[in-house]
Amino acid sequence: MPNFCAAPNCTRKSTQSDLAFFRFPRDPERCRIWVENCRRADLEAKSSDQLNKHYRLCAKHFDPALVCKTSPYRTVLKDTAIPTIFDLTSHLKNPYTRHRKQIKELTDEDIRKMKERRLALSTQKDIKNDQDTINLIEDEPQLSTEEKEYRDYLRSLFEILLMVAKQGIPLEVEKVSEPELKSNNFQALLDYCMNAGDQPLRKRFEGTAVNTEYLSTIQQSQLLDVCENTVREEMLMEVRESRIFSLVTGDLVEFADGKHFPLFVRFVNQQNVLREEFLDFLPFVDGDESALVEILEAQLTDRWGLSMEDCRGQAHRATGTSTTKMKAVAALLMEKYPLVLHMPCSHMALNIHLANNLPFPNVQIVMETLRRIESLFKTPLTRGELDKAISTQHQKNEEKAAAVKQLCVSGWTEQHNVFDVLLEILPALLLCMDNIWENGDVLFSASVAADAYSIAESLADFETVVTSIILKNVLTFTRAFGRNLQGDTLSVFAAATSLTAVLHSLNEVNDNIDVYHEFWYEEAVSLAALMEIPVSIPRLFVRKQRAADMGEIQAESYFKEYVTIPVIRGIMQEVEDMFCETNMKALKCLSLVPAVMGQMKFNTTEENYASVYHSDLPNPDTLPAELHCWRIKWKHRGKEVRLPTTIHETLQLPDVKFFPNVNNFLKVLSTLPLLKLEGNKSETASERLQTYLDSVPAKQWNKSIAMLGVNTHVRHDVDVMVDKYCRLYPEDEPEVESEEVSGEDIMKTVV
């Protein structure tokens, strides 16, 4: 928990400052003088034990001569230190800044008694000051020259390691061409820093041979673990302060030791700003889904000190076969913790999320093909080949060619209209793939040509064409709904009220499936004819049919039964699951945002949906009255007052604290993973992670470096890392052989 300064007009706390904080003394007389100097009337009735246990003053209120920094990681007060530096007047300009720190007004009698006590103490202080300074130095442990040099050396190592992570430099190198080169970049940077004049490093390794590794793999792992855990703990402290949070998991990432899924946490910090931070990679177990739930719970509760009872939402950005497992994980979590609402992730378009969640092989092939297409066209060379193919396809209509090129700008495979764009460029896309894998001018590497050939084989399959057209037409009904969910607060609220219409449209399609399928199948046949793709039933199905001695089935009937009907019903089920009654109640609470209230003419009924978060409200019994006052406040505002349009903007209002239920309500809503991050001008944590994965070769990915690189914005103290390392791995301990200690054992030791 953070330490808050008890001084009047001081708002410092330990998580926002490098200042030291000191407890009130246990000695009753000294403690009384501290309280007297603070002029805190509300503290006078408290005992010295209570004050010592619950109250602190920061170093700014003491004469610097009374504060002793005995080492880079420890600051203490002299035994007779008295706080004398206070701001007792700034509240007069703004009386609302006093809060609960009541500043006592002194009478003439109070002033006379204070002067007498200070005069009596001054003589004793003069006598004791010199002796106290000597005693303080003698009592504090003094570092030897060797220990100081060792700590300076460790400090250099941590600074280099943090620089490596910040710049996204991989630790490992793909190959070492010359014997004198180090086996990894960390070793090479140590060499560079020594040559550049880093004395602690130079002194440590001055007798080491040039081609010798300075640090073993185990030592590097230990440094990384300490660095990583220190940065993570800084974030976890803020999450614990905020209490309420939500979980977001990303797509699987495969490291040398297996598949892992990235875990992010959403919370509103003490400044009422929504944050989404990357915490760690958790192992993805291929076995029972309950094992994944146990891993998740153990990490959050046992190791990180969070409570699942405080979790209010979950979103899983999975693809491929992992979608089924993560859906099962979400269901198991909701069984144990009903308030952990399962929602789509704000980072992914709803239509893509819905398609990813369909467990049908033909749909998964289409989605995997889209991901491979996005990966292939990340280079200017392949992108230029696609533009060339589009120009060839529309050579008689330059305007059409320009419009199509504009459609498939970078990131089009992640947009709401992805299937419309795919079908628009499909003929040119297939031509482009053919040109790349033929590679007549030898412009592309063998791996790129092989990828293009594989994509072309998939695109030239009639089942892929039919599936893409069915997805495009079915997901047309959810496109506007999905766009609104990723829009501003007014749009999200509009989406919450339009769900019934979306489900009605999907049901209407399902009830008239014969008519809709006929039109969609004709569209597929026409497009296939344009690309010279033969109409055919999948070979595997034909083989099974013949083996079972069944009659012939027509292509149109096959695709209706095995593609159209499963897709429409699967989408309907996904929409109903993702936007169940509880989830919609939560989203309708967005009417607490003043702009939404204004849109509704202030005729909102949030109390009807408040039962979802009843346990999170400080005073649930007063909620109806408070909501009435909240509506009246905004309804009768002055003409010059603009209605806040977002949760973030509303939480920044200075008077929202006078509506404690509304304040908590908005904080909980803000953490829901469905809502986009507000007020974040820089890249999100998931975007920074993706940047790392895209810029570093897969063979050189490192979980710890990725975590540190994503979280370079988090405040860290190298001295704290040095201190922690010295406690965990004393220098005089014999080095453990790498074969005897696994990475998992090291992590357990650090945790």
Rosetta blueprint (number, residue, H / E / L):
1 M L
2 P L
3 N L
4 F E
5 C E
6 A L
7 A L
8 P L
9 N L
10 C L
11 T L
12 R L
13 K E
14 S H
15 T H
16 Q H
17 S L
18 D L
19 L L
20 A L
21 F E
22 F E
23 R E
24 F L
25 P L
26 R L
27 D L
28 P H
29 E H
30 R H
31 C H
32 R H
33 I H
34 W H
35 V H
36 E H
37 N H
38 C H
39 R L
40 R E
41 A H
42 D H
43 L H
44 E L
45 A L
46 K L
47 S L
48 S H
49 D H
50 Q H
51 L H
52 N H
53 K H
54 H H
55 Y L
56 R E
57 L E
58 C E
59 A H
60 K H
61 H H
62 F L
63 D L
64 P H
65 A H
66 L H
67 V E
68 C E
69 K E
70 T E
71 S E
72 P L
73 Y L
74 R E
75 T E
76 V E
77 L E
78 K L
79 D L
80 T L
81 A L
82 I L
83 P L
84 T L
85 I L
86 F L
87 D L
88 L L
89 T L
90 S H
91 H H
92 L H
93 K L
94 N L
95 P H
96 Y H
97 T H
98 R H
99 H L
100 R L
101 K L
102 Q L
103 I E
104 K L
105 E L
106 L L
107 T L
108 D H
109 E H
110 D H
111 I H
112 R H
113 K H
114 M H
115 K H
116 E H
117 R H
118 R H
119 L H
120 A H
121 L H
122 S H
123 T H
124 Q H
125 K H
126 D H
127 I H
128 K H
129 N H
130 D H
131 Q H
132 D H
133 T H
134 I H
135 N H
136 L H
137 I H
138 E H
139 D H
140 E L
141 P L
142 Q L
143 L L
144 S L
145 T H
146 E H
147 E H
148 K H
149 E H
150 Y H
151 R H
152 D H
153 Y H
154 L H
155 R H
156 S H
157 L H
158 F H
159 E H
160 I H
161 L H
162 L H
163 M H
164 V H
165 A H
166 K H
167 Q L
168 G L
169 I L
170 P L
171 L L
172 E E
173 V L
174 E L
175 K L
176 V L
177 S L
178 E L
179 P L
180 E L
181 L L
182 K L
183 S L
184 N E
185 N H
186 F H
187 Q H
188 A H
189 L H
190 L H
191 D H
192 Y H
193 C H
194 M H
195 N H
196 A L
197 G L
198 D L
199 Q H
200 P H
201 L H
202 R H
203 K H
204 R H
205 F H
206 E L
207 G L
208 T L
209 A L
210 V L
211 N L
212 T L
213 E L
214 Y L
215 L L
216 S L
217 T H
218 I H
219 Q H
220 Q H
221 S H
222 Q H
223 L H
224 L H
225 D H
226 V H
227 C H
228 E H
229 N H
230 T H
231 V H
232 R H
233 E H
234 E H
235 M H
236 L H
237 M H
238 E H
239 V H
240 R H
241 E H
242 S H
243 R L
244 I L
245 F E
246 S E
247 L E
248 V E
249 T E
250 G L
251 D L
252 L L
253 V E
254 E E
255 F E
256 A L
257 D L
258 G E
259 K E
260 H E
261 F E
262 P E
263 L E
264 F E
265 V E
266 R E
267 F E
268 V E
269 N L
270 Q L
271 Q L
272 N L
273 V L
274 L E
275 R E
276 E E
277 E E
278 F E
279 L E
280 D E
281 F E
282 L E
283 P E
284 F L
285 V L
286 D L
287 G L
288 D L
289 E H
290 S H
291 A H
292 L H
293 V H
294 E H
295 I H
296 L H
297 E H
298 A H
299 Q H
300 L H
301 T H
302 D H
303 R H
304 W L
305 G L
306 L L
307 S L
308 M H
309 E H
310 D H
311 C E
312 R E
313 G E
314 Q E
315 A E
316 H E
317 R L
318 A L
319 T L
320 G L
321 T L
322 S H
323 T H
324 T H
325 K H
326 M H
327 K H
328 A H
329 V H
330 A H
331 A H
332 L H
333 L H
334 M H
335 E H
336 K H
337 Y L
338 P L
339 L L
340 V L
341 L E
342 H E
343 M L
344 P L
345 C L
346 S L
347 H L
348 M L
349 A L
350 L H
351 N H
352 I H
353 H H
354 L H
355 A H
356 N H
357 N L
358 L L
359 P L
360 F L
361 P H
362 N H
363 V H
364 Q H
365 I H
366 V H
367 M H
368 E H
369 T H
370 L H
371 R H
372 R H
373 I H
374 E H
375 S H
376 L H
377 F L
378 K L
379 T L
380 P H
381 L H
382 T H
383 R H
384 G H
385 E H
386 L H
387 D H
388 K H
389 A H
390 I H
391 S H
392 T H
393 Q H
394 H L
395 Q L
396 K L
397 N L
398 E H
399 E H
400 K H
401 A H
402 A H
403 A H
404 V H
405 K H
406 Q H
407 L H
408 C L
409 V L
410 S L
411 G L
412 W H
413 T H
414 E H
415 Q L
416 H L
417 N L
418 V H
419 F H
420 D H
421 V H
422 L H
423 L H
424 E H
425 I H
426 L H
427 P H
428 A H
429 L H
430 L H
431 L H
432 C H
433 M H
434 D H
435 N H
436 I H
437 W H
438 E H
439 N L
440 G L
441 D L
442 V L
443 L L
444 F L
445 S L
446 A H
447 S H
448 V H
449 A H
450 A H
451 D H
452 A H
453 Y H
454 S H
455 I H
456 A H
457 E H
458 S H
459 L H
460 A L
461 D L
462 F H
463 E H
464 T H
465 V H
466 V H
467 T H
468 S H
469 I H
470 I H
471 L H
472 K H
473 N H
474 V H
475 L L
476 T H
477 F H
478 T H
479 R H
480 A H
481 F H
482 G H
483 R H
484 N H
485 L H
486 Q L
487 G L
488 D L
489 T H
490 L H
491 S H
492 V H
493 F H
494 A H
495 A H
496 A H
497 T H
498 S H
499 L H
500 T H
501 A H
502 V H
503 L H
504 H H
505 S H
506 L H
507 N H
508 E H
509 V H
510 N H
511 D H
512 N L
513 I H
514 D H
515 V H
516 Y H
517 H H
518 E H
519 F H
520 W H
521 Y H
522 E H
523 E H
524 A H
525 V H
526 S H
527 L H
528 A H
529 A H
530 L H
531 M L
532 E L
533 I L
534 P L
535 V L
536 S L
537 I L
538 P L
539 R H
540 L H
541 F H
542 V H
543 R H
544 K H
545 Q H
546 R H
547 A H
548 A L
549 D L
550 M L
551 G L
552 E L
553 I L
554 Q L
555 A H
556 E H
557 S H
558 Y H
559 F H
560 K H
561 E H
562 Y H
563 V H
564 T H
565 I H
566 P H
567 V H
568 I H
569 R H
570 G H
571 I H
572 M H
573 Q H
574 E H
575 V H
576 E H
577 D H
578 M H
579 F L
580 C L
581 E H
582 T H
583 N H
584 M H
585 K H
586 A H
587 L H
588 K H
589 C H
590 L H
591 S H
592 L H
593 V L
594 P H
595 A H
596 V H
597 M H
598 G H
599 Q H
600 M L
601 K L
602 F L
603 N L
604 T L
605 T L
606 E H
607 E H
608 N H
609 Y L
610 A H
611 S H
612 V H
613 Y H
614 H H
615 S H
616 D H
617 L L
618 P L
619 N L
620 P H
621 D H
622 T H
623 L H
624 P H
625 A H
626 E H
627 L H
628 H H
629 C H
630 W H
631 R H
632 I H
633 K H
634 W H
635 K H
636 H L
637 R L
638 G L
639 K L
640 E L
641 V L
642 R L
643 L L
644 P L
645 T L
646 T L
647 I H
648 H H
649 E H
650 T H
651 L H
652 Q L
653 L L
654 P H
655 D H
656 V H
657 K H
658 F H
659 F L
660 P H
661 N H
662 V H
663 N H
664 N H
665 F H
666 L H
667 K H
668 V H
669 L H
670 S H
671 T L
672 L L
673 P L
674 L L
675 L L
676 K L
677 L L
678 E L
679 G L
680 N L
681 K L
682 S L
683 E L
684 T L
685 A H
686 S H
687 E H
688 R H
689 L H
690 Q H
691 T H
692 Y H
693 L H
694 D H
695 S H
696 V L
697 P L
698 A H
699 K H
700 Q H
701 W L
702 N L
703 K H
704 S H
705 I H
706 A H
707 M H
708 L H
709 G H
710 V H
711 N L
712 T L
713 H L
714 V L
715 R L
716 H L
717 D L
718 V H
719 D H
720 V H
721 M H
722 V H
723 D H
724 K H
725 Y H
726 C H
727 R H
728 L H
729 Y L
730 P L
731 E L
732 D L
733 E L
734 P L
735 E L
736 V L
737 E L
738 S L
739 E L
740 E L
741 V L
742 S L
743 G H
744 E H
745 D H
746 I H
747 M H
748 K H
749 T H
750 V H
751 V L
